[in-house]
Amino acid sequence: MKKNFLIMGLLAMGLGLASTSCSSDDDNKKENTNEEITVEEAQNLEYTSENAAAWGNYAVNVAKLLANDSQTLYDEWNNSFANAFKGHTAGSGYSSANACVQQIIEGCIDIANEVGTAKIGEPVDLWTSGKQQEALYAVESWYSWHSRDDYKNNILSIANSVLGQCINGDPSAFDYHSNDAMTTNSIIVKCMINNNLRQPSVVVWQNICKAWTAIDNIPQPFRNNIGSSEAAAAMEACAELTASLETLNAAIAENMSEEDAQAIVTQFVDNVAMPTYKSLVEKNNALRTAVQRFQQNPSNNTFTAACEAWMAARQPWETSEAFLFGPVSELGLDPNMDSWPLDAVGIANLLKSQKWSEMEWTGEYNEDSEAIEAAQSVRGFHTLEYLLFKDGQPRTVR
């Protein structure tokens, strides 16, 4: 989720939404005079017989870009970055195995903080300040009502990173003391056998479990329960997880041997990062196929199948968010695939113009480029979500 776009998008969307009850259509239009559709119209756009062909073509083009980005990410790790990170070579940007472990935990800190303060916290802050409509549109994945699963998968990305393996479901159901788990070269194991690291690592695991459970306790869907006590509790749990990860990171910097750090980095790359990215490729290829089938044969059944494929493809992406470093950051693949919130007006206008090349950009990635950001804002998981879902259900053919 690209944070600067989140803030700017909320402002633009909030101003448009707030003015719909008392302003003219001209007031609701974006500043670009070439854009004739209002924010309100874009948010309520329906799939119809008139726009069906363009709708299907748009969905296919977005799905292809997602599949291509997934493959690029996997290839970059598989062909170079995985070995560079494990070897902490000059090209990796890391000077030691310990620095690599620090990076793994810093990635966990970033996503724990983002879930608590941005993904949950920003909608809650808007809600409590009386901006309830803006709060609704600040909720990530609200078209599909998949928000809570996204956030739990983000917590799982932290669990997987410290466990050195990929798990599913409630992390509290996983016994990291088991014989199988204790044979791994994971952060948890290496810390458990270090007197100076055992207690902070135990606290981290307890807080991972607490955060996952607190998010799961938010009544579904989150968009209808933004102001709930459960949402506030989830924010607090994420804050506690963030703080405990920071404590563990500081302790590791002072107390972990280079030998143990090397074992952790190798375990993480081979058993977490690479399998997660491999799954991302496989599931996004399946998503592309499902969307192509919808395009070729639009029906309620193919809409539903494409939605199911979207949810499956979303899972490995969200469980990779604890390690948004390396190629995913350097190549702009995160905002390519996951910019939020949507530029709904831009999507509606692209649907109208059918200039699919506007979703693509070339050259070296520059996060400050307005042209690149404009391309990224009308592609990715959430654009496809907009095209496939409405009010938590697959769209229907009319």
N, C-alpha and C positions, 0 to 999 in steps of 0.2 A: 504494500500500500504506500503510494508516494505521498509523503506527508505534506509537502508544500502544495501539491495539487488538492489534497484533502481540505486544507484551510481555505484556499482560494475558491475551490468549488463550493464549499459550504456557504461562503459569503455570497457568491453569485446566485446560487440556488435559493438561499434563504431570502435574499432581497426580492427575487422574482416571485417566490411563493407567498411572501408576506404581502405583496402588492396586488395579488390577483383579485381580491374582493372589492377593491376600491379604485383600481387604476385601469387605464385604457390598455388595449392590446399593445399599443405602441410602447407603453411604459414597461410592458413585460418582455419585450424583445431584447435580445442581447445587444450589446453596443454595435456589433457588426451589422450594418444595415442590409447585408446580403442574406442574413438569417431571418426568415419571415415567421418561423414558428415560435410560439411562446413556450416558456418553461412548463406551464400548466398543461398545454397541449402535448408536449413531448413526454411528460410523465404519464399521461393517460392514453398514449398512442396504442391502438389495437391492431392486431393482425387481421387483415381483411382480404377479400378476394382481389381488391384493387392493388394492394401492395404485396401480395403473397409472393410473387416472383422475386421482387427486390429483397424481401425479408429473408427468403431462403438463400439467395445469393450472398447477402450480407453475413448471415450465420455461417455459411460455408467458408467464406473468406476469413472470418475471425477464427474459426476452428483450425483452419490451415496454418494461420500464423501462430496459434498456440502450440500446435504440433511441431512446427519448425523451431520455435523458441525452446521448447522442451528438448528437442534433439540437439540444438546448439549448446544448451547448458550441459547436457550429458557428455557430449563430445569434448567440450572444453575441459571438463574434469577428467574424463577418461584418457584423453590424448596428452594432457600436460599437467594440469593443475593438481590433480590427485597426487602424482609422484613428487611434484615440486613442494606441495604442502607437507607430505610425509617426510621428505628429505630436507625441508626448510632451506631450500636452495636460494640463491640470490634472487632468482626470478620470481620466487613466491612472495617476497616482501617480508618474510619472517626470518629472524636470525637464529632461532633455536627451537627445539621441540617444546620447551616450556612456553615460548612466545605463542606457539600454535595452540597449546592448551588454553592459554589466556584468551586467544581469539575465539575458541569454541565457547568458552564460558561468557565472554562479552556478547557473543551472538545470542546466547540464552538470556542474558540480562536485557538486551535490546527488545526482544520479543515479549518477555514477561512485562516489561514496562509499557510497551506499546499496547498490549491487550488491556492492561488495567487503566492506563491514562488516556489512550486514544480510542481504541476500538469500543471499549465499554464506557470509558470516562467522558469522552467528548459528547456523545449523545446524552449521557446523564447530566452533564453540566448545562447543556442547552435546555434540557427538559426542566431542570430545577430553576433555571433563570426565566422560565415562562415561554421559551421559544420552542414550543412543542412540535410544531410542524417541521422546523429546521432539524430538531432532534431526530425525528422519524427518518429523514433522508440522510442523516449522518450515520445511520446504522449500516455497517457493511453487510452485504448479501441479504438485504431485506426483501428483494424481489422473490427470492427462493425460500425465504424464512430459514436459511441455512446458517445464520450468524452464530448461534450457540455452538454448533458443530465445528465451525471454523475456529472459534476461540479455544475449544477443547483440543482440537488438533494442533493448535499453536503450543499449548501446554505439553502435548505429547512430543512435539519437536524438541522441547527441552528435556523431557524424560528420556527420549531416545539418545540424545546427545550425551547425557551423563551416564546412561546405561551401556552405551557402546553397542546397542542392538535396537531393532525396531519392534515395538509392541503395539497392540491395539486395545482400545477400551480403557477402563478405569485403571490408572497406574497403581492404585492402592491394592489391586488384586494381584499385582506382580510381586513375587518374593525375590528381592535382590540378594537375600541371604542364601538362596538355594545353591546346591552344589554346582549346577550348570552355570548360574549367574556368576558365582564367585571364581570361576575359571577364566573369565573374560578379563581383558586388559582395559577396563573401563575407568572412567573418572571415579565412579562410586567405589569400585573394588580397590583401586590404588589408594584412595583416601581412607578406606576402612582399615587398611593395614598400616596406616601412618598415624601415630599417636597424636600428632598435631593437626591432622586433617579429618579425623574420624567424626568428631562432633559437628563441625560445620557442614560436613557432607550429609550427615543424618538429618540435620535441620533442613537442608535443601530438599532432600527427598520427601520429608514430611510436608513441606510447603508446596511441592509439586502436586502431591496428592490432594492437599487442601484446596489449591487453586482450581484443579480440574473439577473437584466435587462442587465447589462454590459456583462455578460457571454452569455445571449441569443442573444445579438447583434453581437457576433462573427460569421462571415459567416460560414455556414456549408459546409463541415466538418472542424473542427479545424485543422486537419492534413494538409489541403491545404491552411490554412490561419494563419500559426504560426507567421509570421512576420507582421501581420496586425495591424493597429492602434487600432482596436477593441480589440485585444488580450492584447495590452498594457494598454488600458483603463480598462479592466477586472482585470488585475493585480493591478492597482492602487485602484480600488474599493474594492478589497479584502483586501488590506493593510489598507484602511480607516476603513473597518469593523473590522479588527483585533484590531486596535488601540482603536476604540470605545468600543469594548468588554472588553479590558483591563481596560479602564477608569471606565466602569460600575462595573467591578469586584472589583476594589479597593474601589469604593463608597459603594458597598454592604457590604464589610467586615467591614466597619465603621458605617453603618447606618441601617442595617436590623436587626429586632428583631428575636429571635430564634423561636418565634411563627409563624411569617410570613414565615421564612425559612422552617419550618416543613411542612407548608401547600403547599409550592412550591414543595418540594421533593416528597411528596405523590402524588400530581397532575402529576408530571413528570413521575414517575414510572408507575402509573396506566393508564395514558392517552397518553403517548408517547413511553416510552421504551418497555413496555410489548406488546402493540398492534403492534409496528414495528417489534418486534422479532416474534410475532405470524404470521404476514404476511410473514416474511422471511421464516418460516417453510412451510407455505402453498404454497408459490410460488416456493420454491425449490423442494417440493414434486411434483408439477405440471411439473417443468422442468425435473426432473428425469423421469417421465412418458413419456414426449414428446421425450426425448432422447432415451428411451427404444423402443418407437414406431419407431423411425428412424432406430435404430439398427436392429429391426425385419423386417422392410420393407423400405430399403433405396430408397428414391425417392426425387425429387425436392420438392414435397409437404411436406414430413416429415422433410426435411432439413429446410424448411421455418417455419414450426410449431415449431421446436426446437429452431430456432432463436428467434421467437416471445416469447417463454417461457423464454428464456435466458434474454431478455430485461425486461420482467415482473419481473423476480426473482432478477434482478440487482437493481431495484428501492428501495425496502426496505433495501437492504444492504447499498446503498449510502446514504439513509436518516437516517441511524443509525450511520454514521461516526462522528457525533458530540458527541457521547457518547461511545468512544472506551476505556472504563475503566471497571474494574471489570473482569468478566470471559473472555471476548473477548480478553483482553490483557494477563491475567494471564495464560490462556490455549493455547496461540498461535493461536487463531482462526482467527485473522485478517490476518496474513501472510498465514495461511492455505487456506483461501478463496480468498485472494486478492493480492498476491504478484505480483509486476510489476517492471521492464518489464519482459517478458518471457525469460526463457532459451530455446530459439527456438531449439538449437542443442540438448539439453537434451530431449526435447519433441520428436524430430524426432528420436532420438536414442531409447527412450522408446517405441515409436510406432513400431520401428523395432524389439526390443527385446521382447516386450509384457510382461515384468516383472512388472505387475501392483503393486506388493507389494512395489516397490521402491517409490511409492507415499505416503506410510504410515510410521509413526514413533510411537514409544512408549516411555513411561516413562515421567518424569517431563519435562515440557517445558523449554528450555534454548535457548534464542534468539541468543546466540553466537555459538551454535552447528552447525558445517558445515553439519553434516549428516541430521539434521532436516531441515536446510535451503535447502539442495539439494532436499529433499522430497517435500517441500512446493513449490519449483520453477517449478514443473511439474504437478501441480494440481490447482484447484481453478477456479474462474470465467474466468480469462483471458486465461487459457489453453483451457477451453471449448469454449471460444470465438474464439480462433485460429482454433479449429476443426470445428466450425460451420460457420464462416463468412470468406469472402474474399472481400476486397475493398468495404466494407460497405453493402454487399449483402450476402444472404445465399449462401453457396457453392452449387454446382450442381453435380448431378450424371452423370458421363461420360460413 
